[in-house]
Amino acid sequence: MEQETERLVSGAAVTGDTEEQAADAALRPKRLAEFVGQPKVRDQLSLVLAAARMREAAPDHILLSGPPGLGKTTLSMIIANELRVPIRITSGPAIQHAGDLAAILSSLADGEVLFVDEIHRMSRPAEEMLYMAMEDFRVDVIVGKGPGATAIPLELPPFTLVGATTRSGLLPAPLRDRFGFTAHLEFYDAADLEHVVNRSARLLGVRIVAEAAKELAGRSRGTPRIVNRLLRRVRDYAEVKADGTVTLEIARAALDVYEVDERGLDRLDRAVLHALLKLFGGGPVGLSTLAVAVGEESETVEEVAEPFLVREGLLARTPRGRIATAAAWAHFGLSAP
């Protein structure tokens, strides 16, 4: 089964590939002024951080929500840089016991930033401990078991928790209410992504023409992580097949090799739409039937392919099943029945 992290047009971070992770890290902006896009979030966050610096105190806890690849991790690092404090990075799945969280919290320095990615996936006992830590900067460590167990209060230095989530609806209300500032990151428009491409090209030493930058921006699903990934693949193609300069023709040829079309659809996206149009006449068709037709698991079709297709207006979910829209028929040059 094709995993989301293996897709070139996936917004999820690549895990296990140290070279890819190092390339992503090298392209991250370090200051808020360098961060492209998200103007409302940037302005709001700038005020929060400026006020904290004036008070010489840790800012309120910050929750960043939005689809993967839009810059939540980058913003957390920028927050620490702007405050000139260290940052501790962990993730919700890594905190499965209250003791894991207690060990992290007890080792924080005064004013340090604690970044918890996918915070909605923390275990319930750890969440309940986090409530007290966020509000009172204190945790109760349980020593012993049964009737003889005792709670030892442990005072914590003031710190700032930055939580990131792709599914804010799964956060319990008590946890969500303890964040003093909540920001939702939106998909980027093409103009902002062109700025991202040109900035990344300068950092990577890639020569790219304006038309090629616009082409990459248009195929990147509104996601900076994807546009940076496409840029690196197009750079490889330009170095091997040409003189290293990324022109419009080179960009299009490279993206054809990697099966990313002009709307950012890849092999899986097109397979889903092709099956829906050609095999089922545009639907409606059930999810499991559609998944069998493309040779994928139902979860892969529902969680990996469908969100983008629905957002692009190419596919719709109805009580009777999935149906293709008029835009999907037009994309493949077909006439709707």
MOZISUL-V574174 format. One record per pair of residues at least 12 apart in sequence whose C-alpha atoms are under 7 Angstrom apart, sorted by the first residue. I is the first residue (numbers start at 1). J is the second residue. Records with the same first field share a line. If there is no record, write none. Layout:
# MOZISUL-V574174
I = J, J
This chain:
# MOZISUL-V574174
1 = 296
4 = 304
9 = 220, 226
10 = 226
11 = 68, 69, 223, 225, 226
12 = 68, 69
27 = 200, 203
28 = 74
30 = 78, 81
31 = 78, 81, 82
32 = 78
36 = 192, 196
37 = 188, 192
38 = 185
41 = 183
53 = 83
58 = 111, 158, 159, 160
59 = 160
60 = 160, 179, 180, 181
61 = 160, 161, 162, 179, 180, 181
62 = 161, 162, 163, 179, 180, 181, 182
63 = 162, 163, 164, 179, 181, 182, 183
64 = 163, 164, 165, 182, 183, 184
65 = 164, 165, 166, 168, 183, 184, 185
66 = 165, 166, 184, 185, 186
67 = 166
68 = 166
69 = 223, 224, 225
70 = 185, 187, 223, 224, 225
72 = 164
76 = 115, 162
80 = 113
85 = 111, 112
86 = 112, 113
87 = 112, 113, 114
88 = 113, 114, 115
89 = 114, 115, 116
90 = 115, 116, 117
91 = 116, 117, 118, 119
92 = 116, 117, 118, 119, 120, 121, 122
93 = 121, 122
95 = 122, 123, 126
96 = 122, 123, 126
97 = 123, 125, 126
98 = 125, 126, 129
101 = 126
106 = 156
109 = 157
110 = 157, 158, 159
111 = 158, 159, 160
112 = 159, 160
113 = 159, 160, 161, 162
114 = 160, 161, 162
115 = 161, 162, 163
116 = 162, 163, 164
117 = 163, 164, 165
118 = 164, 165, 166
119 = 163, 164, 165
120 = 165, 170, 171
131 = 175
134 = 178
137 = 155, 156, 157, 158
138 = 153, 154, 155, 156
139 = 153, 154, 155
140 = 152, 153, 154
141 = 153, 154
187 = 222, 223
188 = 222, 223
189 = 222
190 = 217, 218
193 = 217, 224
194 = 213, 214, 217
196 = 224
197 = 213, 227, 228
198 = 213
200 = 228
206 = 235
207 = 245, 246
208 = 245, 246, 247
209 = 246, 247
211 = 248
212 = 246, 247, 248, 251
216 = 230
218 = 263
219 = 262, 263, 264
220 = 264
221 = 264
234 = 251, 254
237 = 254
238 = 250
268 = 305
269 = 305
271 = 294
272 = 294
275 = 293, 294
276 = 324
277 = 324
282 = 323, 324
283 = 322, 323, 324
284 = 320, 321, 322, 323
285 = 321, 322, 323
286 = 321, 322
287 = 321, 322
313 = 325, 327
314 = 327, 328
